[in-house]
Amino acid sequence: MLKGQKTRIRPIEEDDIDTLYLWYNDQEVNLWSSGAWPLNTLQSKDQLAVKFLDGSPDTYRYAILDENDLLIGTLGFKEVNIPGRSATLYIVIGNKEYWGKGYGTDALITLIRFLFTQWNFHRISLDTWDENIRATKAYEKVGFKIEGRQREARFVLGNYHDAILMGLLRDEFLSLHGK
Ligand SMILES: CC(C)(COP(=O)(O)OP(=O)(O)OC[C@H]1O[C@@H](n2cnc3c(N)ncnc32)[C@H](O)[C@@H]1OP(=O)(O)O)[C@@H](O)C(=O)NCCC(=O)NCCS
């Protein structure tokens, strides 16, 4: 269990799948997380169990809990590059009541501190899309910098949007948030 100021992070358990299923079939959650609803929402509980519990060798997924140990979201990393000591991060606060209250930022800081100090990563990447200002702001509070944009790379509800590419280096993070 990793402990932040407002959140805790633990492995995903079998009992979490029912809640994940609700989130994965929620239009608004999917709109912001992937900009792709309804393309990726026909996910049965069995598929989610395979995705989250069996995992893949290169994807690490964790549960985010609030101060009372309520499951409020998931986050994780993939595309681990061993020589470059880097990975790509994702986060979804699935419980919408928790948006905009600092939980996502706290969970990111908590996991990223672990990745830089325990996994010895040098760099973390992530991406979002141009209208997801809440995500961009949260990532900037963690220390991520915008490194580029892919023009009209996302198609959301009938319109093309730019993908926003962001990155964070270990030294930048540690000077902002400490070990
Ligand atoms: C993106 C996400 C992880 C951010 O976590 P969070 O706990 O909501 O973020 P925080 O509250 O720490 O920070 C959000 C910031 O955006 C601001 N904000 C919130 N809602 C906003 C809105 N609708 N428009 C603009 N800014 C907004 C907040 O004020 C806050 O900034 P501040 O601390 O300077 O006031 C979370 O909202 C989430 O999971 N959203 C749905 C899925 C998603 O978008 N995932 C990311 C895909 S790339």
The ligand as an SDF file (V2000), in Angstrom:
LIG
                    3D

 48 50  0  0  0  0  0  0  0  0999 V2000
   -7.8900   14.0460  -14.7410 C   0  0  0  0  0  0  0  0  0  0  0  0
   -8.0180   13.6760  -13.2730 C   0  0  0  0  0  0  0  0  0  0  0  0
   -7.1410   12.4650  -12.9790 C   0  0  0  0  0  0  0  0  0  0  0  0
   -7.5280   14.8630  -12.4320 C   0  0  0  0  0  0  0  0  0  0  0  0
   -7.6900   14.5310  -11.0890 O   0  0  0  0  0  0  0  0  0  0  0  0
   -8.4860   15.5480  -10.1360 P   0  0  0  0  0  0  0  0  0  0  0  0
   -8.4360   15.0220   -8.7620 O   0  0  0  0  0  0  0  0  0  0  0  0
   -9.8380   15.7980  -10.7340 O   0  0  0  0  0  0  0  0  0  0  0  0
   -7.5780   16.8370  -10.3160 O   0  0  0  0  0  0  0  0  0  0  0  0
   -7.2220   17.9650   -9.2500 P   0  0  0  0  0  0  0  0  0  0  0  0
   -8.4490   18.3240   -8.4710 O   0  0  0  0  0  0  0  0  0  0  0  0
   -6.0350   17.5510   -8.4970 O   0  0  0  0  0  0  0  0  0  0  0  0
   -6.7760   19.1720  -10.2060 O   0  0  0  0  0  0  0  0  0  0  0  0
   -7.6300   19.6020  -11.2390 C   0  0  0  0  0  0  0  0  0  0  0  0
   -7.3900   21.0570  -11.5430 C   0  0  0  0  0  0  0  0  0  0  0  0
   -8.2320   21.4230  -12.6410 O   0  0  0  0  0  0  0  0  0  0  0  0
   -9.1480   22.4170  -12.2200 C   0  0  0  0  0  0  0  0  0  0  0  0
  -10.4360   22.0690  -12.8000 N   0  0  0  0  0  0  0  0  0  0  0  0
  -11.3500   21.2170  -12.3200 C   0  0  0  0  0  0  0  0  0  0  0  0
  -12.4030   21.1350  -13.1550 N   0  0  0  0  0  0  0  0  0  0  0  0
  -12.1290   21.9430  -14.1930 C   0  0  0  0  0  0  0  0  0  0  0  0
  -12.8080   22.2770  -15.3700 C   0  0  0  0  0  0  0  0  0  0  0  0
  -14.0010   21.7520  -15.6570 N   0  0  0  0  0  0  0  0  0  0  0  0
  -12.2030   23.1280  -16.2220 N   0  0  0  0  0  0  0  0  0  0  0  0
  -11.0150   23.6590  -15.9460 C   0  0  0  0  0  0  0  0  0  0  0  0
  -10.2960   23.3810  -14.8330 N   0  0  0  0  0  0  0  0  0  0  0  0
  -10.8680   22.5260  -13.9720 C   0  0  0  0  0  0  0  0  0  0  0  0
   -9.1890   22.3760  -10.7210 C   0  0  0  0  0  0  0  0  0  0  0  0
   -9.5310   23.6190  -10.2060 O   0  0  0  0  0  0  0  0  0  0  0  0
   -7.7500   21.9710  -10.4110 C   0  0  0  0  0  0  0  0  0  0  0  0
   -6.8510   23.0500  -10.4930 O   0  0  0  0  0  0  0  0  0  0  0  0
   -6.4300   23.9010   -9.1820 P   0  0  0  0  0  0  0  0  0  0  0  0
   -5.9430   22.9140   -8.1700 O   0  0  0  0  0  0  0  0  0  0  0  0
   -5.3610   24.8000   -9.7110 O   0  0  0  0  0  0  0  0  0  0  0  0
   -7.6560   24.6000   -8.7190 O   0  0  0  0  0  0  0  0  0  0  0  0
   -9.5070   13.3320  -12.9130 C   0  0  0  0  0  0  0  0  0  0  0  0
  -10.2910   14.5180  -12.9910 O   0  0  0  0  0  0  0  0  0  0  0  0
  -10.1120   12.2780  -13.8040 C   0  0  0  0  0  0  0  0  0  0  0  0
   -9.7810   11.1060  -13.6700 O   0  0  0  0  0  0  0  0  0  0  0  0
  -10.9850   12.7010  -14.7490 N   0  0  0  0  0  0  0  0  0  0  0  0
  -11.7020   11.7720  -15.6270 C   0  0  0  0  0  0  0  0  0  0  0  0
  -10.8040   10.9070  -16.4910 C   0  0  0  0  0  0  0  0  0  0  0  0
   -9.6430   11.6600  -17.0930 C   0  0  0  0  0  0  0  0  0  0  0  0
   -9.7820   12.7610  -17.5820 O   0  0  0  0  0  0  0  0  0  0  0  0
   -8.4690   11.0300  -17.0410 N   0  0  0  0  0  0  0  0  0  0  0  0
   -7.2540   11.5860  -17.6080 C   0  0  0  0  0  0  0  0  0  0  0  0
   -7.1310   11.1720  -19.0230 C   0  0  0  0  0  0  0  0  0  0  0  0
   -5.7060   11.8670  -19.7860 S   0  0  0  0  0  0  0  0  0  0  0  0
  1  2  1  0
  2  3  1  0
  2  4  1  0
  2 36  1  0
  4  5  1  0
  5  6  1  0
  6  7  2  0
  6  8  1  0
  6  9  1  0
  9 10  1  0
 10 11  2  0
 10 12  1  0
 10 13  1  0
 13 14  1  0
 14 15  1  0
 15 16  1  0
 15 30  1  0
 16 17  1  0
 17 18  1  0
 17 28  1  0
 18 19  1  0
 18 27  1  0
 19 20  2  0
 20 21  1  0
 21 22  1  0
 21 27  2  0
 22 23  1  0
 22 24  2  0
 24 25  1  0
 25 26  2  0
 26 27  1  0
 28 29  1  0
 28 30  1  0
 30 31  1  0
 31 32  1  0
 32 33  2  0
 32 34  1  0
 32 35  1  0
 36 37  1  0
 36 38  1  0
 38 39  2  0
 38 40  1  0
 40 41  1  0
 41 42  1  0
 42 43  1  0
 43 44  2  0
 43 45  1  0
 45 46  1  0
 46 47  1  0
 47 48  1  0
M  END
$$$$
